[in-house]
């Protein structure tokens, strides 16, 4: 873990200077000499704190994730009245960040360092929480893991498509259409909690989410019974087929 930083610490100044240069001129602008000059330090300080330029870019990615998570957590509703609207807000937030800060977004998505990975996983936890609330309410059309992958893929794809399109040809309607396509792919138009309405899969997803993910209450079953129930619910949620054997 990096040392504890203050707003005016040399390490913090170096990272913030690198972020500013990155967003002004792309990754090529983040040279050790330019960053050192912008941060008011000598170039050896960068090597002392980060090892090399790759280490500095990993720190930039971690900084970006930290700022993004702050904004996500500030708007997080642990018990939303409308989980589908919450899904839209969360998707919009990711895409808006990627569209408004594309260089930082790209560095964050390329990062593989420990700090960035920890922050990335924290963001995924928020996403999976949204998906579980959809499942618990009977809204989910597909399995939770597939839903999370669709949400991630469409959000990242929207940013890439926007960035790769010349500015004069960009149409803001594209982002709304992609978002609604994502919503249609992962959610139902009406919540389904009964196995008789459209098969057992939606009911199994809702029960699994309520028992194992959302409520936080202990399930009144033994560990072996919980494993067996989870296995059955997983199979029902995936394809609606009843367990055999």
RODO-2510 file (C-alpha; in nm, 4 decimals, decimal comma):
residues 245
     n   res          X          Y          Z
     1     x     0,0000     0,0000     0,0000
     2     x     0,1292     0,3530    -0,0722
     3     x     0,2199     0,5738     0,2221
     4     x    -0,0554     0,7835     0,3723
     5     x    -0,0899     1,1033     0,1741
     6     x    -0,1813     1,4597     0,2626
     7     x    -0,3243     1,6932    -0,0031
     8     x     0,0149     1,8623    -0,0351
     9     x     0,2408     1,5574    -0,0066
    10     x     0,4994     1,5175    -0,2871
    11     x     0,3461     1,1871    -0,3940
    12     x    -0,0023     1,3374    -0,4183
    13     x     0,1294     1,6398    -0,6119
    14     x     0,3067     1,4109    -0,8564
    15     x    -0,0046     1,1991    -0,9179
    16     x    -0,2300     1,5020    -0,9635
    17     x     0,0218     1,6623    -1,1989
    18     x     0,0336     1,3389    -1,4008
    19     x    -0,3477     1,3285    -1,4175
    20     x    -0,3600     1,6872    -1,5457
    21     x    -0,0965     1,6198    -1,8120
    22     x    -0,2692     1,2963    -1,9105
    23     x    -0,6024     1,4674    -1,9634
    24     x    -0,4457     1,7548    -2,1550
    25     x    -0,2242     1,5544    -2,3879
    26     x    -0,2773     1,1815    -2,3445
    27     x    -0,0368     0,9199    -2,2101
    28     x     0,2475     1,0495    -2,4306
    29     x     0,2414     1,3777    -2,2382
    30     x     0,3124     1,2013    -1,9086
    31     x     0,6917     1,2067    -1,9208
    32     x     0,8895     1,1988    -1,5987
    33     x     1,0478     1,5343    -1,6812
    34     x     0,7118     1,7023    -1,7539
    35     x     0,5450     1,5547    -1,4463
    36     x     0,8348     1,6552    -1,2209
    37     x     0,8230     2,0126    -1,3505
    38     x     0,4459     2,0350    -1,3073
    39     x     0,4612     1,8905    -0,9555
    40     x     0,7540     2,1090    -0,8471
    41     x     0,9853     1,8154    -0,7689
    42     x     1,3058     1,6747    -0,9118
    43     x     1,2726     1,3776    -1,1552
    44     x     1,4399     1,1327    -0,9119
    45     x     1,1425     1,1815    -0,6784
    46     x     0,9199     1,0078    -0,9318
    47     x     1,1436     0,7023    -0,9401
    48     x     1,1655     0,7036    -0,5617
    49     x     0,7856     0,7027    -0,5204
    50     x     0,6742     0,4984    -0,8228
    51     x     0,9712     0,3079    -0,9641
    52     x     0,9107     0,4092    -1,3255
    53     x     0,6514     0,5631    -1,5586
    54     x     0,4408     0,2454    -1,5557
    55     x     0,4278     0,2631    -1,1773
    56     x     0,3216     0,6268    -1,1991
    57     x     0,0401     0,5398    -1,4423
    58     x    -0,0768     0,2670    -1,2040
    59     x    -0,0959     0,5307    -0,9305
    60     x    -0,2894     0,7557    -1,1686
    61     x    -0,5365     0,4721    -1,2299
    62     x    -0,5761     0,4148    -0,8564
    63     x    -0,6358     0,7887    -0,8079
    64     x    -0,9009     0,7835    -1,0822
    65     x    -1,0795     0,4862    -0,9282
    66     x    -1,0758     0,6528    -0,5867
    67     x    -1,2355     0,9708    -0,7226
    68     x    -1,4918     0,7733    -0,9212
    69     x    -1,5851     0,5544    -0,6234
    70     x    -1,6337     0,8643    -0,4090
    71     x    -1,8945     0,9929    -0,6525
    72     x    -2,0624     0,6516    -0,6839
    73     x    -2,0861     0,6032    -0,3076
    74     x    -2,2162     0,9564    -0,2597
    75     x    -2,5135     0,8722    -0,4827
    76     x    -2,5600     0,5126    -0,3670
    77     x    -2,9078     0,4257    -0,2395
    78     x    -2,8980     0,0992    -0,0378
    79     x    -3,2748     0,0531    -0,0670
    80     x    -3,3962     0,2216    -0,3867
    81     x    -3,7680     0,2399    -0,4549
    82     x    -3,7031     0,1729    -0,8239
    83     x    -3,4051    -0,0610    -0,8847
    84     x    -3,4399    -0,0253    -1,2634
    85     x    -3,4046     0,3528    -1,2370
    86     x    -3,1050     0,2929    -1,0104
    87     x    -2,9542     0,0716    -1,2822
    88     x    -2,9956     0,3517    -1,5356
    89     x    -2,8352     0,6064    -1,3008
    90     x    -2,5392     0,3812    -1,2336
    91     x    -2,4822     0,3110    -1,6047
    92     x    -2,5116     0,6808    -1,6891
    93     x    -2,2573     0,7668    -1,4213
    94     x    -1,9970     0,5272    -1,5620
    95     x    -2,0518     0,6410    -1,9204
    96     x    -2,0489     1,0105    -1,8273
    97     x    -1,7178     0,9617    -1,6468
    98     x    -1,5695     0,7771    -1,9452
    99     x    -1,6947     1,0311    -2,1997
   100     x    -1,5861     1,3348    -1,9990
   101     x    -1,2478     1,1925    -1,8904
   102     x    -1,1530     0,9483    -2,1684
   103     x    -0,7766     0,9461    -2,1148
   104     x    -0,8107     0,8721    -1,7435
   105     x    -1,0832     0,6147    -1,8149
   106     x    -0,8523     0,4330    -2,0574
   107     x    -0,5616     0,4265    -1,8117
   108     x    -0,7957     0,2945    -1,5405
   109     x    -0,9146     0,0129    -1,7676
   110     x    -0,5589    -0,0867    -1,8571
   111     x    -0,4320    -0,0864    -1,5000
   112     x    -0,3318    -0,4150    -1,3399
   113     x    -0,1670    -0,2992    -1,0179
   114     x    -0,2829    -0,4071    -0,6745
   115     x    -0,4294    -0,0729    -0,5689
   116     x    -0,6235    -0,0199    -0,8902
   117     x    -0,7472    -0,3786    -0,8804
   118     x    -0,8750    -0,3348    -0,5251
   119     x    -1,0599    -0,0175    -0,6241
   120     x    -1,1965    -0,1847    -0,9382
   121     x    -1,3338    -0,4698    -0,7270
   122     x    -1,4986    -0,2199    -0,4943
   123     x    -1,6745    -0,0721    -0,7960
   124     x    -1,7836    -0,4197    -0,9061
   125     x    -1,9271    -0,4805    -0,5591
   126     x    -2,1533    -0,1778    -0,6096
   127     x    -2,2577    -0,3094    -0,9510
   128     x    -2,3309    -0,6569    -0,8176
   129     x    -2,5336    -0,5024    -0,5365
   130     x    -2,7523    -0,3299    -0,7949
   131     x    -2,7945    -0,6555    -0,9863
   132     x    -2,8884    -0,8460    -0,6699
   133     x    -3,1550    -0,5884    -0,5873
   134     x    -3,2987    -0,6345    -0,9359
   135     x    -3,3011    -1,0114    -0,8836
   136     x    -3,4601    -0,9858    -0,5399
   137     x    -3,7388    -0,7711    -0,6844
   138     x    -3,8099    -1,0153    -0,9666
   139     x    -3,6879    -0,7740    -1,2353
   140     x    -3,3951    -0,9734    -1,3695
   141     x    -3,4358    -1,1357    -1,7119
   142     x    -3,1011    -1,3220    -1,7119
   143     x    -2,8700    -1,4709    -1,4510
   144     x    -2,6922    -1,2242    -1,2234
   145     x    -2,3415    -1,2848    -1,3548
   146     x    -2,4511    -1,2440    -1,7169
   147     x    -2,6438    -0,9289    -1,6254
   148     x    -2,3322    -0,7768    -1,4653
   149     x    -2,1259    -0,8619    -1,7748
   150     x    -2,3847    -0,7050    -2,0076
   151     x    -2,3957    -0,3874    -1,7978
   152     x    -2,0152    -0,3592    -1,7952
   153     x    -1,9732    -0,4400    -2,1640
   154     x    -2,2352    -0,1937    -2,2841
   155     x    -2,1012     0,0848    -2,0628
   156     x    -1,7433     0,0388    -2,1763
   157     x    -1,8529    -0,0107    -2,5365
   158     x    -2,0536     0,3112    -2,5279
   159     x    -1,7467     0,5061    -2,4157
   160     x    -1,5253     0,3462    -2,6819
   161     x    -1,7820     0,4096    -2,9569
   162     x    -1,8224     0,7719    -2,8503
   163     x    -1,4510     0,8345    -2,8350
   164     x    -1,3773     0,6671    -3,1692
   165     x    -1,6412     0,8735    -3,3513
   166     x    -1,5294     1,2129    -3,4886
   167     x    -1,6739     1,4939    -3,2789
   168     x    -1,8828     1,6339    -3,5641
   169     x    -2,0541     1,2949    -3,6113
   170     x    -2,1342     1,2197    -3,2465
   171     x    -2,5036     1,1918    -3,1675
   172     x    -2,6015     1,2066    -2,7974
   173     x    -2,8972     0,9816    -2,8787
   174     x    -2,6518     0,6929    -2,9191
   175     x    -2,5817     0,6771    -2,5459
   176     x    -2,9498     0,6730    -2,4525
   177     x    -3,0255     0,4016    -2,7074
   178     x    -2,7396     0,1835    -2,5819
   179     x    -2,8538     0,2314    -2,2221
   180     x    -3,2107     0,1315    -2,3005
   181     x    -3,0871    -0,1686    -2,4998
   182     x    -2,8922    -0,2760    -2,1919
   183     x    -3,1971    -0,2298    -1,9675
   184     x    -3,4137    -0,4336    -2,2058
   185     x    -3,1532    -0,7107    -2,2191
   186     x    -3,1232    -0,7592    -1,8432
   187     x    -3,4628    -0,6608    -1,6986
   188     x    -3,8300    -0,7412    -1,7468
   189     x    -4,0969    -0,4832    -1,8195
   190     x    -4,2745    -0,5957    -1,5015
   191     x    -4,1328    -0,7778    -1,1968
   192     x    -4,1937    -1,1525    -1,1895
   193     x    -4,1884    -1,3317    -0,8562
   194     x    -4,4205    -1,6235    -0,9274
   195     x    -4,2873    -1,9409    -1,0901
   196     x    -4,6231    -1,9837    -1,2663
   197     x    -4,5983    -1,6556    -1,4574
   198     x    -4,2993    -1,7266    -1,6835
   199     x    -4,1234    -2,0331    -1,5499
   200     x    -3,9259    -2,0897    -1,2312
   201     x    -3,6060    -1,9041    -1,3295
   202     x    -3,7143    -1,5484    -1,2267
   203     x    -3,8586    -1,6744    -0,8981
   204     x    -3,5391    -1,8722    -0,8312
   205     x    -3,3252    -1,5634    -0,8953
   206     x    -3,5396    -1,3555    -0,6619
   207     x    -3,5342    -1,6171    -0,3848
   208     x    -3,1582    -1,6695    -0,4200
   209     x    -3,0920    -1,2954    -0,4001
   210     x    -3,3203    -1,2507    -0,0994
   211     x    -3,1782    -1,5462     0,0929
   212     x    -2,8100    -1,5228     0,0191
   213     x    -2,7252    -1,1703    -0,0936
   214     x    -2,9634    -0,8925     0,0009
   215     x    -3,1290    -0,9494     0,3364
   216     x    -2,8150    -0,9964     0,5432
   217     x    -3,0104    -1,2256     0,7751
   218     x    -2,8973    -1,5763     0,8569
   219     x    -3,0732    -1,8492     0,6592
   220     x    -3,2322    -2,0955     0,9068
   221     x    -3,0612    -2,3957     0,7469
   222     x    -2,7465    -2,5949     0,8102
   223     x    -2,4383    -2,5304     0,5965
   224     x    -2,5041    -2,8482     0,3981
   225     x    -2,8679    -2,7515     0,3437
   226     x    -2,7663    -2,4024     0,2338
   227     x    -2,5182    -2,5449    -0,0197
   228     x    -2,7812    -2,7793    -0,1588
   229     x    -3,0439    -2,5050    -0,1778
   230     x    -2,7962    -2,2683    -0,3448
   231     x    -2,7081    -2,5359    -0,6017
   232     x    -3,0744    -2,5943    -0,6844
   233     x    -3,1497    -2,2241    -0,7093
   234     x    -2,8442    -2,1688    -0,9296
   235     x    -2,9650    -2,4356    -1,1707
   236     x    -3,3215    -2,3093    -1,1731
   237     x    -3,2073    -1,9493    -1,2179
   238     x    -2,9849    -2,0442    -1,5103
   239     x    -3,2301    -2,2350    -1,7293
   240     x    -3,5454    -2,3179    -1,5339
   241     x    -3,4723    -2,6890    -1,5305
   242     x    -3,5507    -2,8866    -1,2155
   243     x    -3,2623    -3,0640    -1,0398
   244     x    -3,2383    -3,4372    -1,0859
   245     x    -3,0702    -3,7189    -0,9026
***
